[in-house]
């Protein structure tokens, strides 16, 4: 599962051809949280409030890139890195 971005100790990953299709487009975030890309909310797991706010801010900034990344990672098994939160 490649790392697509990393900031302030938070690691963001995306699976190739993810089998958890019931989630739709989503990311895996260190602290064992899974976020919906479309609704930018936690689908399962836990992450402390401060880190959750940072992940949400990052996702809002990069939403279009995340949607594109989800599509190519599922179709072709390819991925690209996304700029971290600064």
Buried (B, 14 or more C-beta within 10 A) or exposed (E): EEEBBBBEEBBBBBBEEBEEEEBEBBBBBBBEBBBBBEEBEBBEEEBEEEBBEBBBEBBEBBEEBBEEBBEEBBEEEEBEEBEBBE
